[in-house]
Amino acid sequence: MNKKINILLILPLIFLLFACAPTTTTSEYLDLDYSDFSGQFIEITDEQLSMPYNDYYIYYYGPNCGACNEIKPILLDTLYRAKSTTIYFVTVFSINDLHPDSGVKGTPTIIRVTDNEVSEFYEGATNILAMLDQIN
């Protein structure tokens, strides 16, 4: 009789353990970090508007920027999959990391550079996410 009672008490506990087990969610985005884009960083401020291409994008981000971290999975996934778009990255620690002619005042910001001049400007997470369909 005791065995039956024990089994009746244990079965619901086992059910609860498995029913409440955490589920793993898979993201539709690749698990990328900035380090996956080696060779695409501009570290010399004066070179930001004079890279060897006539048409490219620069993404300015800060390591401690909340908005940058929020859009990071979507942004990096899109940029990683881009086939015909050239993109560079600038890690912004201070105002000295921004080319004075870029117009960039904060992060996150993406600019498009055409013939050594800023031709498009997207500032803030919402504007950047909206323009990502241009990246291919």
C-alpha positions as CSV (number, residue, x, y, z in Angstrom):
1,M,0.0,0.0,0.0
2,N,2.8,2.4,0.9
3,K,4.4,1.8,-2.5
4,K,1.2,2.8,-4.3
5,I,1.0,6.0,-2.3
6,N,4.6,6.8,-3.0
7,I,4.2,6.2,-6.7
8,L,1.1,8.4,-6.8
9,L,3.0,11.2,-5.1
10,I,6.1,10.9,-7.2
11,L,4.4,10.7,-10.6
12,P,2.9,14.2,-10.4
13,L,6.3,15.6,-9.3
14,I,8.0,14.0,-12.2
15,F,5.4,15.3,-14.6
16,L,5.8,18.8,-13.1
17,L,9.6,18.7,-13.5
18,F,9.4,17.8,-17.2
19,A,6.4,20.0,-18.0
20,C,8.1,23.0,-16.5
21,A,11.6,22.4,-17.9
22,P,13.0,25.4,-19.7
23,T,12.6,25.3,-23.4
24,T,15.4,26.4,-25.7
25,T,14.5,29.0,-28.2
26,T,16.4,29.3,-31.4
27,S,16.9,32.7,-32.9
28,E,16.3,33.3,-36.5
29,Y,19.6,35.3,-36.5
30,L,23.1,34.0,-36.5
31,D,25.0,34.2,-33.2
32,L,27.5,36.8,-34.3
33,D,29.8,39.2,-32.6
34,Y,31.9,42.1,-33.9
35,S,34.9,39.9,-33.9
36,D,33.3,37.9,-36.8
37,F,34.0,41.0,-39.0
38,S,37.8,41.1,-38.7
39,G,39.5,43.3,-41.3
40,Q,36.4,45.5,-41.6
41,F,37.3,47.9,-38.7
42,I,38.5,51.4,-39.4
43,E,40.9,52.4,-36.6
44,I,42.4,55.6,-38.0
45,T,39.8,58.4,-37.8
46,D,41.1,60.2,-40.9
47,E,40.5,57.1,-43.1
48,Q,36.8,56.9,-42.4
49,L,35.7,58.9,-45.5
50,S,38.5,57.7,-47.7
51,M,38.4,53.9,-47.8
52,P,39.4,52.2,-51.1
53,Y,35.8,51.8,-52.3
54,N,33.6,54.5,-53.9
55,D,30.5,53.3,-52.1
56,Y,30.4,51.8,-48.6
57,Y,28.7,52.0,-45.2
58,I,30.2,52.6,-41.8
59,Y,28.5,51.4,-38.6
60,Y,29.4,53.4,-35.5
61,Y,28.7,51.6,-32.3
62,G,29.8,51.9,-28.6
63,P,30.6,48.8,-26.6
64,N,28.4,50.1,-23.7
65,C,25.7,51.5,-25.9
66,G,22.3,50.0,-24.9
67,A,20.7,50.7,-28.3
68,C,23.7,49.2,-30.1
69,N,23.4,46.0,-28.0
70,E,19.7,45.9,-28.6
71,I,20.0,45.9,-32.4
72,K,23.2,43.9,-32.5
73,P,21.8,40.4,-33.4
74,I,19.6,41.8,-36.3
75,L,22.2,44.2,-37.6
76,L,25.2,41.8,-37.5
77,D,23.1,39.0,-39.1
78,T,22.1,41.3,-41.9
79,L,25.6,42.6,-42.5
80,Y,27.1,39.1,-42.4
81,R,24.7,37.9,-45.1
82,A,25.2,41.0,-47.3
83,K,26.8,40.0,-50.5
84,S,27.1,43.2,-52.5
85,T,27.5,45.8,-49.8
86,T,30.7,46.9,-48.3
87,I,30.5,47.8,-44.6
88,Y,33.0,49.0,-42.1
89,F,32.9,49.3,-38.3
90,V,34.1,52.0,-36.0
91,T,34.1,51.4,-32.3
92,V,33.4,54.7,-30.6
93,F,35.0,55.2,-27.2
94,S,35.1,59.0,-27.4
95,I,34.5,61.9,-29.8
96,N,38.1,61.5,-31.1
97,D,36.9,58.3,-32.8
98,L,34.5,60.3,-35.1
99,H,35.7,61.9,-38.3
100,P,34.7,65.6,-38.1
101,D,33.1,65.5,-41.5
102,S,31.0,62.4,-40.9
103,G,28.3,64.2,-39.0
104,V,28.1,61.4,-36.4
105,K,27.3,62.7,-32.9
106,G,26.5,59.4,-31.2
107,T,25.9,55.7,-31.5
108,P,24.4,53.8,-33.1
109,T,24.7,55.4,-36.4
110,I,25.2,54.2,-40.0
111,I,26.5,56.4,-42.7
112,R,26.8,55.7,-46.4
113,V,29.9,57.1,-48.0
114,T,29.9,57.8,-51.7
115,D,32.9,59.3,-53.5
116,N,34.5,60.2,-50.1
117,E,31.4,62.1,-48.9
118,V,28.5,61.2,-46.6
119,S,25.5,60.5,-48.9
120,E,23.1,58.9,-46.4
121,F,22.8,59.1,-42.6
122,Y,20.9,56.8,-40.2
123,E,21.0,57.6,-36.5
124,G,19.3,55.6,-33.8
125,A,18.2,52.0,-33.5
126,T,14.8,52.6,-35.2
127,N,16.2,54.3,-38.2
128,I,19.0,51.8,-38.6
129,L,16.6,48.8,-38.4
130,A,14.4,50.5,-41.0
131,M,17.2,50.9,-43.5
132,L,18.6,47.4,-43.2
133,D,16.5,46.2,-46.2
134,Q,18.9,48.3,-48.4
135,I,21.8,46.1,-47.4
136,N,22.2,43.1,-49.7
